[in-house]
Amino acid sequence: MLGTDILMSRALRYVLDQHSVAPKTYAMMPTNLRDQLESLVYDIAEDMRYNQLKYFRPFDHQFEFFKTGDSDRRGILAANRIGKTVSTCYETAMHLTGQYPDWWEGHRYKQPITCMVAGEGWSQVALVLQNELLGTQDVKMEQNLGTGAIPRDCINTETMRNDGANSIGVEVKHITGGYSYLLFANYTQEVRQLQGFKLNLAVFDEQPPDAFFSEVVTRTATTQGKVLCSFTPLKGLNGLVSKFWNKESGYEFIRVAWDDVPEYDPWGHPFLLKETRQQLERDYLPHEREARIAGKPVMGKGAVFQIRDWPIYRTGDYDFGSMPTIKRVIALDLGLVNDQTVISLMYWEPYEKMAFLHKQIIVQGIEEAVPTQYINHLLRPEVFGTPIVLPADASQQGRYTMSANSIRELFESYELNVYEKAIMNPPDQNGKVTNHKSYGINQMRQMLEVGSLVINENCVDFLSDAQNYYVDTQGRFSDPDDTIDSCRYALLACLQGIAEDWDYRTPQERMAMQRDLYYQRKEIRNNNPLKNTYDPAQ
């Protein structure tokens, strides 16, 4: 709810702008003309009190956000105190009422909608969302209802469902004559309470838990509904934030920093003055400043790879075939049914100690359950003959193959160049060999930080998994990590000299050589038909 002084100041600014009168001219007006204008100012102020949507004036960054309306998932990753929640709440009010200003370029709903707005807890929902939309933190104070983004005459108070000071839901009159329905929710609710209804619009204020987000957006599926999000990314590059930051399909966002926001609001009132910014910057903890000042995701607690700018290259940036010392290796992280198998191709430059994760193939579902299907990927001419490293469980008979053979035996039967031992960590100072994950992860982290492990931009699943990779207080790494483990095995192979030189043969030469080898071995088998038999004398 705006105070009387602010309402009067805005009303005066509105009247002067409507009549193209400069403030200096107004101050020099004859008394009778000023009295006429002031009478009009009082009328506008009274109308403005309960109809703020009509007089809403956005910042430039809010205009830019509204223009992203064609996207299904839209977000504002923003610094503190720049009006991100105001943006989503005023847009929500427009959709609920159907009252769009002349300058509106975003999405329009032509009929009443069902909308849910959600925040971190009931107190936060009331303090921020309820206050911004309905004009009050306590719905029992009826005189304040309608002083928020939703006009007073659009709020059907007879339908309002309350829980003490908090509103649970209320009907909002739409310009078509029907009624939209506004629901309030919070992230502490049990997910099962969110099932069984449809939504046209879901609005999240600050980052929701993944399960909560998944359940709510499911409510928008059959309505082709929209999602609005606004958050200062203090929880790190994970969950919903990572979907926006990595520009996953269907997700569009704007990032707003203090530098993008003027010191004065569109009404000419002080908004975020320079001295205020300087004091806040001193108040913030160092690791929070980028998130709170620039809207960049903070490196969250427990994040394994605390990397802001990932070392990424494009296919074609390097001509590996012309690099005289280049080596290569293939590594597999194996999955059972309903768990993916990941095949990684890595190039290694031993003199510069540079590793290039060039490609990852993810095999899952029906194809993953039949190993001969993903063996086809390893028989391709462009990679055939490359050494392959496998984890320890690849030697377990019957595991992964649905037969008496192990994966290792199956690969060898196809004449694949399988490294003879399971891929492990190098021996420690006592000569002990282990497969502890933390060693390889630390090697990856250090090399990523200095740019000696670079990732092809097409390895999108690896980048997504790595940017969301966390370790808890018990030292347990998060899931999913199949792409990470596959890369880890490949890197361990490179560091231990298992990667082999590029053979500089064409794919045709490589396959012809393998064909000849196959026939030679077949001839040897045909010329040696003897089988081992039981000899009681032995």
C-alpha positions in Angstrom: 0.0 0.0 0.0 1.4 3.4 -1.0 1.4 6.3 1.4 -0.6 9.4 0.7 2.5 11.5 0.0 3.7 9.1 -2.7 0.2 8.9 -4.2 -0.1 12.7 -4.4 3.3 13.0 -5.9 2.6 10.4 -8.5 -0.8 11.9 -9.3 0.8 15.3 -9.8 3.4 13.9 -12.1 0.7 12.0 -14.0 -1.5 15.1 -14.5 1.5 17.3 -15.5 2.6 14.6 -18.1 -1.0 14.2 -19.4 -1.2 18.0 -20.0 2.4 18.4 -21.2 3.1 20.8 -18.3 6.7 21.1 -17.1 7.2 21.3 -13.3 8.7 24.7 -13.5 5.7 25.9 -15.5 3.3 24.5 -12.9 5.1 26.4 -10.2 4.6 29.7 -12.1 1.0 29.1 -12.9 -1.7 31.6 -11.8 -3.5 30.5 -8.7 -6.8 29.6 -10.4 -5.1 27.3 -12.9 -3.1 25.6 -10.2 -6.3 25.1 -8.2 -7.9 23.4 -11.2 -5.0 21.1 -11.7 -4.7 20.3 -7.9 -8.4 19.3 -7.9 -7.7 16.9 -10.7 -4.6 15.6 -8.9 -6.8 14.7 -5.9 -9.2 12.8 -8.1 -6.3 10.9 -9.8 -4.7 10.1 -6.4 -7.9 8.6 -5.1 -8.3 6.6 -8.3 -4.7 5.5 -8.2 -5.1 4.3 -4.6 -7.3 1.4 -5.6 -6.3 1.1 -9.3 -2.5 1.0 -9.5 -2.6 -1.3 -12.5 -3.9 1.5 -14.6 -1.0 3.8 -13.7 1.8 1.2 -13.7 5.1 2.6 -15.2 7.8 -0.1 -15.8 11.5 0.3 -15.8 13.3 -0.5 -19.1 14.4 -4.0 -17.8 10.7 -4.7 -17.0 9.7 -3.8 -20.5 12.4 -6.3 -21.8 11.0 -9.0 -19.5 7.4 -8.5 -20.7 8.6 -8.8 -24.3 9.7 -12.4 -23.7 6.0 -13.4 -23.4 6.1 -15.9 -26.2 8.3 -18.3 -24.2 6.6 -20.9 -22.0 9.2 -20.6 -19.1 10.3 -17.0 -18.4 12.6 -15.8 -15.7 14.3 -12.8 -14.1 17.6 -13.6 -12.6 18.2 -10.4 -10.8 20.1 -8.5 -8.2 18.3 -7.5 -5.0 16.0 -4.5 -4.9 15.5 -4.0 -8.6 11.7 -4.7 -8.8 11.8 -8.3 -10.0 8.8 -9.4 -8.0 6.9 -6.2 -9.0 7.5 -7.3 -12.6 5.9 -10.8 -12.2 3.1 -9.5 -9.9 1.9 -6.7 -12.3 2.0 -9.1 -15.2 0.0 -11.6 -13.2 -2.6 -8.9 -12.4 -2.8 -8.1 -16.2 -3.4 -11.8 -17.0 -6.0 -12.2 -14.2 -8.0 -9.1 -15.2 -7.4 -9.0 -18.9 -6.5 -5.3 -18.5 -3.5 -4.8 -20.7 -2.0 -1.3 -21.3 -1.6 0.1 -24.8 2.2 -0.5 -24.6 1.9 -4.2 -23.8 3.8 -6.4 -26.2 3.8 -9.7 -24.2 1.4 -12.6 -24.1 -2.3 -12.0 -23.7 -5.0 -14.3 -22.3 -8.3 -13.7 -23.9 -10.3 -15.5 -21.3 -10.3 -15.8 -17.5 -7.4 -18.0 -16.2 -6.5 -20.0 -13.1 -3.2 -18.8 -11.6 -1.0 -20.0 -8.7 1.6 -17.7 -7.1 4.1 -19.3 -4.7 6.9 -18.3 -2.4 9.2 -19.8 0.2 6.8 -19.8 3.2 3.4 -18.4 4.2 5.0 -15.4 6.0 7.0 -14.6 2.9 4.0 -15.2 0.6 2.0 -12.7 2.7 4.8 -10.2 3.1 5.7 -10.1 -0.6 3.2 -11.7 -3.0 0.0 -11.1 -1.2 1.0 -7.6 -0.4 2.1 -6.8 -3.9 -1.0 -8.3 -5.6 -3.8 -7.6 -3.1 -2.2 -4.6 -1.3 -2.1 -6.0 2.2 -0.1 -8.5 4.3 -3.2 -9.2 6.4 -6.5 -9.8 4.5 -8.5 -9.0 7.6 -7.5 -5.3 7.0 -10.2 -5.0 4.3 -9.6 -1.3 3.8 -6.3 -2.1 2.2 -7.5 -4.7 -0.2 -7.1 -3.4 -3.8 -4.2 -1.2 -3.1 -1.9 -3.6 -4.8 -1.5 -4.6 -8.5 -5.0 -6.0 -8.7 -7.7 -3.2 -8.8 -10.1 -3.2 -5.9 -13.2 -3.5 -8.0 -11.8 -6.7 -9.6 -11.4 -8.5 -6.2 -14.4 -10.6 -5.4 -14.1 -10.6 -1.6 -17.1 -12.9 -1.1 -15.1 -15.7 -2.7 -11.9 -15.2 -0.7 -10.6 -18.2 1.2 -8.4 -17.2 4.1 -6.2 -18.8 6.7 -5.9 -16.1 9.3 -4.1 -13.2 7.8 -3.2 -15.1 4.7 -5.3 -15.5 1.5 -5.5 -19.0 0.1 -7.5 -18.1 -3.0 -9.8 -15.5 -4.5 -11.7 -14.8 -7.6 -10.6 -11.9 -9.8 -13.0 -10.3 -12.3 -11.9 -10.4 -15.9 -12.9 -7.9 -18.6 -14.9 -10.5 -20.4 -17.3 -10.6 -17.5 -16.1 -14.0 -16.1 -13.8 -14.6 -13.2 -10.2 -15.7 -13.0 -9.0 -17.6 -9.9 -5.9 -16.7 -8.0 -4.3 -19.3 -5.7 -1.5 -18.7 -3.2 0.9 -21.5 -2.2 4.3 -21.9 -0.5 7.2 -24.2 -1.0 6.8 -26.0 2.4 3.5 -27.5 1.3 3.4 -31.3 0.6 3.6 -32.0 -3.1 0.5 -34.2 -2.9 -1.6 -31.1 -2.0 -0.8 -29.6 -5.4 -2.3 -32.5 -7.4 -5.6 -32.7 -9.3 -6.1 -29.2 -10.8 -5.2 -27.3 -13.9 -3.3 -24.0 -14.2 -3.0 -21.5 -17.0 -0.2 -19.6 -15.2 2.3 -20.5 -12.4 4.4 -17.8 -10.8 7.4 -18.5 -8.6 9.0 -15.9 -6.3 12.5 -17.1 -5.5 13.8 -20.5 -6.4 11.4 -23.4 -5.6 12.4 -27.0 -4.6 12.7 -29.2 -7.7 9.8 -31.5 -6.6 7.5 -28.5 -6.0 8.4 -27.0 -9.4 7.8 -30.2 -11.2 4.4 -30.8 -9.7 3.2 -27.3 -10.3 4.3 -27.1 -13.9 2.6 -30.4 -14.5 -0.7 -28.6 -13.7 0.0 -26.4 -16.8 0.5 -29.3 -19.2 -3.0 -29.7 -20.6 -3.7 -25.9 -20.7 -0.4 -25.0 -22.5 0.1 -22.8 -19.5 2.9 -20.3 -18.8 5.5 -20.1 -16.0 7.0 -16.9 -14.6 9.9 -16.9 -12.2 11.8 -14.2 -10.4 14.8 -14.9 -8.1 18.1 -13.7 -6.9 20.2 -16.8 -7.5 21.6 -17.3 -4.0 21.2 -21.1 -4.0 23.8 -21.6 -6.7 23.7 -22.9 -10.2 21.3 -25.8 -9.6 17.7 -26.8 -10.2 15.5 -24.3 -11.9 18.3 -21.7 -12.0 20.5 -23.9 -14.1 17.7 -24.5 -16.7 17.5 -20.8 -17.3 21.2 -20.1 -17.1 22.1 -22.9 -19.5 19.3 -21.8 -21.8 17.5 -25.1 -22.0 14.9 -25.4 -24.7 11.7 -23.4 -23.8 13.5 -21.4 -21.1 14.2 -17.7 -21.6 15.4 -15.2 -19.0 16.8 -11.7 -18.6 19.5 -11.0 -16.1 19.3 -7.6 -14.3 22.2 -6.1 -12.3 22.3 -2.9 -10.3 24.1 -1.3 -13.3 20.9 -1.9 -15.4 18.7 0.1 -13.0 18.6 3.9 -12.6 18.8 5.6 -9.2 15.3 7.0 -9.7 12.1 5.2 -10.7 9.9 6.1 -13.7 7.9 8.6 -11.5 11.1 10.5 -10.6 11.3 9.2 -7.0 14.5 7.9 -5.4 14.7 4.2 -6.0 18.2 2.7 -5.5 20.6 5.6 -4.8 24.3 5.3 -5.3 25.1 5.7 -1.6 22.5 3.0 -0.8 24.2 0.6 -3.2 27.6 1.3 -1.7 26.4 0.6 1.8 24.6 -2.7 0.8 27.7 -3.8 -1.1 29.7 -3.5 2.1 27.0 -5.3 4.1 26.9 -8.4 1.8 29.1 -11.3 2.4 31.8 -11.6 -0.3 30.5 -14.9 -1.9 27.0 -13.4 -2.2 27.9 -10.1 -3.9 27.7 -11.3 -7.5 24.3 -12.8 -6.9 22.9 -9.8 -4.9 24.5 -7.1 -7.1 24.7 -8.7 -10.6 22.1 -11.5 -10.6 24.8 -14.1 -11.2 24.3 -17.5 -9.5 26.3 -17.8 -6.4 28.6 -20.8 -6.1 26.4 -22.7 -3.7 27.5 -24.6 -0.6 28.7 -28.1 -1.5 29.1 -27.3 -5.2 31.9 -29.6 -6.6 32.9 -27.6 -9.6 32.9 -23.9 -8.5 33.5 -22.6 -12.0 31.9 -19.4 -13.4 33.2 -19.6 -17.0 33.5 -23.2 -18.2 36.3 -24.0 -20.6 34.3 -24.9 -23.7 35.2 -25.3 -27.4 33.3 -25.9 -30.6 33.7 -28.8 -33.0 36.2 -27.6 -35.6 38.2 -25.4 -33.2 40.8 -28.1 -33.1 42.0 -30.4 -36.0 43.0 -33.4 -33.9 44.0 -35.4 -37.0 46.8 -32.9 -37.8 48.2 -32.7 -34.2 51.3 -34.9 -34.3 51.3 -35.9 -30.6 47.6 -36.3 -30.0 46.2 -39.4 -28.3 42.7 -40.6 -27.7 40.7 -42.9 -25.5 37.1 -44.1 -25.1 35.6 -44.6 -21.6 32.3 -46.1 -20.6 30.2 -45.7 -17.5 27.9 -48.7 -17.6 24.2 -48.7 -16.6 21.7 -51.4 -16.0 18.1 -51.3 -17.4 16.5 -47.9 -16.6 20.0 -46.4 -16.0 22.0 -44.8 -18.8 25.3 -45.9 -20.2 27.6 -43.1 -21.2 30.3 -43.4 -23.9 33.0 -40.7 -23.8 35.6 -39.9 -26.5 38.5 -37.9 -25.1 41.6 -36.5 -26.9 44.8 -36.1 -24.9 47.8 -33.9 -25.7 50.5 -35.3 -23.3 53.1 -32.6 -23.7 50.7 -29.8 -22.9 48.7 -32.1 -20.6 45.5 -30.9 -22.2 42.4 -33.1 -22.3 39.5 -32.6 -24.6 36.1 -34.2 -23.8 35.1 -34.3 -27.5 31.9 -36.3 -27.5 29.5 -38.2 -25.2 26.9 -40.7 -26.4 24.2 -41.5 -23.9 22.4 -44.8 -24.4 19.3 -45.6 -22.3 16.0 -47.3 -22.4 15.5 -50.3 -24.7 18.8 -49.7 -26.5 20.7 -49.7 -23.2 19.3 -53.1 -22.2 20.9 -54.7 -25.3 24.7 -54.1 -25.2 25.1 -55.2 -28.8 23.2 -52.1 -29.7 25.6 -49.7 -28.1 28.6 -51.7 -29.3 27.6 -50.4 -32.7 28.8 -47.0 -31.6 32.2 -48.4 -30.9 32.4 -50.1 -34.3 32.1 -46.9 -36.2 35.0 -46.4 -38.6 36.0 -43.0 -37.2 36.6 -44.4 -33.7 37.3 -48.1 -34.3 40.6 -49.2 -32.9 40.6 -46.5 -30.2 41.5 -48.0 -26.8 38.5 -48.5 -24.5 38.6 -48.4 -20.7 36.0 -50.1 -18.6 35.1 -49.9 -14.9 35.7 -52.9 -12.5 32.2 -54.3 -12.7 32.5 -54.7 -16.5 34.3 -58.1 -15.8 31.4 -59.5 -13.8 29.8 -62.3 -15.8 26.2 -61.7 -16.5 26.2 -58.1 -15.4 24.9 -55.7 -18.0 24.8 -58.4 -20.7 21.8 -60.5 -19.8 24.0 -63.5 -20.8 26.8 -65.6 -19.3 29.5 -63.3 -20.7 30.7 -60.1 -19.1 30.8 -56.8 -20.9 34.6 -57.1 -21.2 34.3 -60.5 -22.9 31.5 -59.3 -25.2 33.7 -56.3 -26.3 36.7 -58.6 -26.9 34.6 -60.9 -29.0 34.0 -58.0 -31.3 37.8 -57.4 -31.6 37.5 -54.1 -29.8 40.7 -52.6 -28.4 39.8 -53.1 -24.7 42.3 -52.1 -22.1 43.3 -55.3 -20.2 42.6 -54.0 -16.7 39.8 -52.1 -15.1 40.3 -48.4 -15.0 41.4 -47.3 -11.5 43.2 -44.5 -9.8 47.0 -44.5 -10.0 48.8 -46.1 -7.0 49.0 -43.9 -3.9 52.3 -43.2 -2.0 52.0 -46.7 -0.4 51.4 -48.4 -3.8 47.7 -49.0 -3.1 45.3 -48.8 -6.0 41.8 -47.7 -5.3 38.7 -46.5 -7.2 37.7 -43.8 -4.8 35.7 -41.3 -6.8 37.1 -38.2 -5.0 40.6 -38.6 -6.6 39.3 -38.4 -10.2 36.8 -35.7 -9.4 39.5 -33.5 -7.9 41.7 -34.0 -11.0 38.8 -32.9 -13.1 38.1 -29.9 -10.9 41.7 -28.7 -10.9 42.0 -29.1 -14.7 38.7 -27.4 -15.4 39.7 -24.5 -13.2 43.0 -23.9 -15.1 41.5 -24.7 -18.5 43.5 -27.9 -19.2 40.3 -29.9 -19.4 38.1 -28.4 -22.0 34.6 -29.5 -23.0 33.0 -29.7 -26.4 29.8 -27.5 -26.4 27.9 -30.5 -27.7 28.4 -32.3 -24.4 25.4 -30.6 -23.0 24.4 -33.3 -20.6 27.8 -33.4 -19.0 27.8 -29.6 -18.6 24.3 -29.7 -17.0 25.3 -32.5 -14.6 28.6 -30.9 -13.7 27.1 -27.5 -13.0 24.6 -29.2 -10.7 27.1 -31.6 -9.0 27.1 -31.4 -5.2 28.6 -33.2 -2.3 26.7 -33.4 1.0 28.1 -33.2 4.6 28.7 -36.9 4.6 30.8 -36.7 1.5 28.3 -38.3 -0.8 28.1 -37.0 -4.4 24.8 -36.1 -6.0 23.0 -37.8 -8.9 22.9 -37.9 -11.8 26.6 -38.5 -12.3 26.9 -41.0 -15.2 28.3 -38.4 -17.6 30.7 -37.2 -15.0 32.0 -40.7 -14.2 32.4 -41.6 -17.9 34.5 -38.4 -18.3 36.4 -39.2 -15.1 37.4 -42.7 -16.4 38.6 -41.2 -19.7 40.7 -38.6 -17.9 42.2 -41.2 -15.6 43.2 -43.2 -18.7 44.9 -40.2 -20.2 46.8 -39.3 -17.0 48.1 -42.9 -16.7 49.3 -43.2 -20.3 46.5 -45.6 -21.5 45.4 -43.3 -24.4 47.0 -44.3 -27.7 48.3 -42.3 -30.7 46.0 -41.4 -33.5 46.8 -44.0 -36.2 46.4 -41.6 -39.1 44.5 -44.3 -41.1 41.4 -43.5 -43.0 38.2 -45.1 -41.8 38.3 -47.4 -44.8 41.9 -48.5 -44.1 41.0 -49.1 -40.4 38.1 -51.3 -41.2 40.0 -53.2 -43.9 42.8 -54.0 -41.5 40.2 -55.3 -38.9 38.6 -57.4 -41.6 41.9 -59.0 -42.5 42.6 -59.7 -38.8 39.2 -61.3 -38.4 39.7 -63.7 -41.3 43.2 -64.6 -40.0 41.8 -65.5 -36.7 38.9 -67.4 -38.3 41.4 -69.5 -40.3 43.4 -70.3 -37.2 40.3 -71.5 -35.5 39.2 -73.7 -38.5 42.7 -75.3 -38.7 42.7 -76.2 -35.0 39.4 -78.1 -34.4 40.7 -80.0 -31.3 38.8 -79.5 -28.1 39.9 -80.2 -24.5 38.6 -83.6 -23.3 38.6 -85.3 -20.0 41.6 -87.5 -19.5 41.3 -89.8 -16.5 45.1 -90.3 -16.6 45.7 -86.7 -15.7 
